Amino acid sequence: MYRVMLIDDEKLIVEGLRKVVKWADFGCEVVATAGDAAEGAALIRQLRPQILFTDIRMPGQDGLTMLAGLRSEFPDMEVAVLTGYRDFNYAQEAIRLGVTRFLLKPSKMDEIHEALTAMTEQLKKNAPETETEPENPTAGRFLVNQAMAYMEKHCAEKLTLQEVAEACYVSQWHLSKLLNRYAEKNFYDILNSLRVQKAKELLKDPSLRIGEIGERVGYADTAHFARVFKKLTGMSANEYRNSL
């Protein structure tokens, strides 16, 4: 039996799908449901479903980032999107990230059946060789761009890899692997680069003290800020300011 998960913030839709679709006829069983992306991602890591039906337009959540995260971390999982969001470009991006089917709500039962047939056939095709589908590079690059944007926005805060991973709906380990692969830097190198870049901008203001600038960009320890700045720029913060 193929394990199926359903993610949607509308409980009525989740319960309707769970009860109305004859999952056993397709060799499937629903092993879990979730009401948001974060809960869903956690359950997916725990239960490893082979099939996922999910909405990608849930309040306060970035559906495409969630989708990229899931497709990147679980490349073997077949994904069907169920959404009321009728935007062609959005649908194109979802398909580019590796979705098997993009279904608009309210979906007809024959559309859901067709999606299930397509997904189970794909799973059967891979089963004899127990192949692992190669990681989707489009999803990986998309996710790294999202992670970098999040880091740039929050780099002056006490930012952790765990926080960024949660914002991207992936595990710390997977995000770390993607950053090294596509950004060719580790998390802390990227974070320090972003902070130093912001410090360079602040150094243009002569009224700001070096220690104050360090604090503003995320360094509680002025000495640490000074070491990082010199390592990345080849000069001290004061020398950089004097060169402007």
C-alpha positions as CSV (number, residue, x, y, z in Angstrom):
1,M,0.0,0.0,0.0
2,Y,1.3,3.4,-0.9
3,R,1.3,5.9,2.0
4,V,-0.7,9.1,1.2
5,M,-0.6,12.5,3.0
6,L,-3.1,15.3,2.7
7,I,-2.2,19.0,3.5
8,D,-4.8,21.7,3.5
9,D,-5.9,24.4,5.9
10,E,-9.6,23.7,5.0
11,K,-10.5,20.8,7.2
12,L,-13.6,20.1,5.2
13,I,-11.6,19.5,2.1
14,V,-9.1,17.2,3.9
15,E,-11.9,15.2,5.5
16,G,-13.8,15.0,2.2
17,L,-10.8,13.7,0.4
18,R,-9.9,11.2,3.1
19,K,-13.5,9.8,3.2
20,V,-14.8,10.1,-0.3
21,V,-11.8,8.8,-2.4
22,K,-11.6,5.0,-2.5
23,W,-7.9,5.0,-1.8
24,A,-7.6,1.2,-1.5
25,D,-8.7,0.8,-5.1
26,F,-5.4,2.5,-6.1
27,G,-3.4,0.5,-3.6
28,C,-3.2,3.6,-1.3
29,E,-4.0,4.5,2.3
30,V,-4.1,7.9,4.0
31,V,-1.6,7.8,6.8
32,A,-1.9,11.4,8.0
33,T,-3.4,14.8,7.4
34,A,-2.1,18.3,8.2
35,G,-3.6,21.8,8.4
36,D,-0.5,23.7,7.5
37,A,2.9,23.4,5.7
38,A,5.1,23.3,8.8
39,E,3.0,20.5,10.4
40,G,2.9,18.7,7.1
41,A,6.7,18.8,6.5
42,A,7.3,17.4,10.0
43,L,4.9,14.5,9.4
44,I,6.4,13.8,6.0
45,R,9.9,13.4,7.6
46,Q,8.4,11.1,10.1
47,L,6.1,9.0,7.9
48,R,7.8,9.2,4.5
49,P,4.6,9.1,2.4
50,Q,5.0,8.2,-1.3
51,I,2.1,10.4,-2.4
52,L,1.1,13.9,-1.3
53,F,-2.0,16.0,-2.1
54,T,-1.5,19.5,-0.9
55,D,-2.8,23.0,-1.2
56,I,-0.1,25.6,-1.8
57,R,-2.1,28.8,-0.9
58,M,-2.5,28.6,2.8
59,P,-2.6,31.8,5.0
60,G,0.7,33.2,6.1
61,Q,2.7,30.5,4.2
62,D,4.8,30.5,1.0
63,G,3.4,27.7,-1.0
64,L,6.1,27.6,-3.7
65,T,8.8,27.6,-1.1
66,M,7.1,24.7,0.7
67,L,6.7,22.9,-2.6
68,A,10.4,23.4,-3.5
69,G,11.5,22.2,-0.1
70,L,9.4,19.0,-0.3
71,R,10.4,18.2,-3.8
72,S,14.1,18.8,-3.0
73,E,14.2,16.9,0.2
74,F,11.9,14.0,-0.9
75,P,12.5,13.6,-4.7
76,D,10.8,10.2,-4.8
77,M,7.5,11.6,-3.5
78,E,4.8,12.1,-6.0
79,V,3.0,15.4,-5.5
80,A,-0.4,16.7,-6.6
81,V,-1.4,20.3,-5.9
82,L,-5.0,21.1,-5.1
83,T,-5.6,24.8,-5.1
84,G,-8.2,27.5,-5.7
85,Y,-5.5,29.9,-6.9
86,R,-6.1,30.4,-10.6
87,D,-2.9,31.8,-11.8
88,F,-1.2,30.4,-14.9
89,N,2.4,31.5,-14.0
90,Y,2.0,30.1,-10.5
91,A,0.9,26.8,-12.0
92,Q,3.8,26.8,-14.4
93,E,6.3,27.4,-11.5
94,A,4.7,24.6,-9.5
95,I,5.1,22.2,-12.4
96,R,8.7,23.3,-13.0
97,L,9.4,22.5,-9.4
98,G,8.3,18.9,-10.0
99,V,4.6,18.6,-9.3
100,T,2.9,15.6,-11.0
101,R,-0.5,17.2,-11.3
102,F,-1.9,20.8,-10.7
103,L,-5.6,20.6,-9.9
104,L,-7.9,23.5,-9.4
105,K,-10.6,23.4,-6.6
106,P,-13.2,22.2,-6.7
107,S,-11.6,19.2,-8.4
108,K,-13.7,16.6,-10.1
109,M,-13.4,13.1,-8.8
110,D,-12.2,11.8,-12.2
111,E,-9.4,14.4,-12.1
112,I,-8.3,13.1,-8.7
113,H,-8.5,9.5,-9.9
114,E,-6.4,10.3,-12.9
115,A,-3.8,12.0,-10.7
116,L,-3.7,9.0,-8.4
117,T,-3.3,6.7,-11.4
118,A,-0.5,8.7,-12.8
119,M,1.3,8.9,-9.5
120,T,1.0,5.2,-8.6
121,E,2.1,4.2,-12.1
122,Q,5.2,6.3,-11.7
123,L,5.9,4.8,-8.3
124,K,5.5,1.3,-9.8
125,K,7.8,2.1,-12.7
126,N,10.6,3.0,-10.2
127,A,9.9,0.2,-7.7
128,P,11.6,-2.8,-9.4
129,E,15.0,-1.1,-9.4
130,T,14.3,0.7,-6.1
131,E,15.8,3.8,-7.8
132,T,16.0,7.1,-6.0
133,E,14.9,9.9,-8.3
134,P,17.7,12.4,-8.7
135,E,17.3,15.6,-6.8
136,N,15.4,18.3,-8.7
137,P,18.0,21.0,-9.3
138,T,15.3,23.6,-10.1
139,A,13.7,23.0,-6.7
140,G,17.1,23.1,-5.1
141,R,18.2,26.4,-6.6
142,F,14.7,27.9,-5.9
143,L,15.0,26.9,-2.3
144,V,18.5,28.3,-1.9
145,N,17.3,31.7,-3.4
146,Q,14.5,31.7,-0.9
147,A,16.9,30.9,2.0
148,M,19.3,33.6,0.9
149,A,16.5,36.2,0.8
150,Y,15.3,35.2,4.2
151,M,18.8,35.4,5.6
152,E,19.4,38.8,4.1
153,K,16.2,40.1,5.7
154,H,17.0,38.7,9.1
155,C,20.8,38.6,9.2
156,A,21.1,41.3,11.8
157,E,19.1,39.1,14.2
158,K,20.3,36.1,16.2
159,L,19.8,33.8,13.2
160,T,20.2,30.0,13.2
161,L,20.3,27.4,10.4
162,Q,17.3,25.8,12.1
163,E,15.2,29.0,11.8
164,V,16.1,29.4,8.1
165,A,15.4,25.7,7.4
166,E,12.0,26.0,9.1
167,A,11.2,29.0,7.0
168,C,12.0,26.9,3.9
169,Y,10.1,23.8,5.1
170,V,13.2,21.5,5.1
171,S,15.5,19.9,7.6
172,Q,18.7,21.7,8.7
173,W,20.8,18.9,7.2
174,H,19.1,19.2,3.8
175,L,19.4,23.0,3.7
176,S,23.0,22.9,4.7
177,K,23.6,20.5,1.8
178,L,21.8,22.7,-0.7
179,L,23.7,25.9,0.4
180,N,27.0,24.1,0.0
181,R,26.0,22.7,-3.4
182,Y,24.4,25.8,-5.0
183,A,25.8,28.8,-3.1
184,E,29.2,27.0,-2.6
185,K,29.4,28.4,0.9
186,N,28.2,27.1,4.3
187,F,25.5,28.8,6.4
188,Y,27.9,30.9,8.6
189,D,30.0,32.1,5.7
190,I,26.9,33.3,4.0
191,L,25.6,34.9,7.2
192,N,28.9,36.7,7.8
193,S,29.1,37.9,4.2
194,L,25.6,39.4,4.5
195,R,26.4,41.1,7.8
196,V,29.6,42.6,6.5
197,Q,27.9,43.9,3.4
198,K,25.4,45.7,5.7
199,A,28.2,47.0,7.9
200,K,29.9,48.5,4.8
201,E,26.8,50.5,4.1
202,L,26.6,51.7,7.7
203,L,30.2,52.7,7.8
204,K,29.3,55.5,5.3
205,D,27.7,57.3,8.3
206,P,30.5,58.9,10.3
207,S,28.2,59.4,13.3
208,L,28.0,55.7,14.0
209,R,30.7,54.0,16.1
210,I,32.3,50.8,15.0
211,G,30.9,48.9,18.0
212,E,27.4,50.2,17.3
213,I,27.6,49.1,13.7
214,G,28.7,45.7,14.8
215,E,25.7,45.4,17.0
216,R,23.4,46.6,14.3
217,V,24.4,43.9,11.9
218,G,24.2,41.1,14.4
219,Y,27.5,40.9,16.4
220,A,27.2,41.4,20.2
221,D,31.0,41.1,20.5
222,T,32.9,44.0,18.9
223,A,36.1,42.0,18.7
224,H,34.3,39.2,16.8
225,F,32.9,41.7,14.4
226,A,36.4,43.2,13.9
227,R,37.9,39.8,13.1
228,V,35.1,38.8,10.7
229,F,35.2,42.2,8.9
230,K,39.0,42.0,8.4
231,K,38.9,38.4,7.3
232,L,36.3,39.1,4.6
233,T,37.6,42.6,3.4
234,G,41.3,42.4,4.1
235,M,41.1,45.6,6.2
236,S,39.8,46.8,9.5
237,A,36.4,48.6,9.7
238,N,38.2,51.9,10.4
239,E,40.5,51.4,7.4
240,Y,37.5,50.7,5.2
241,R,35.7,53.8,6.5
242,N,38.8,55.9,5.8
243,S,39.0,54.6,2.3
244,L,35.5,55.8,1.4
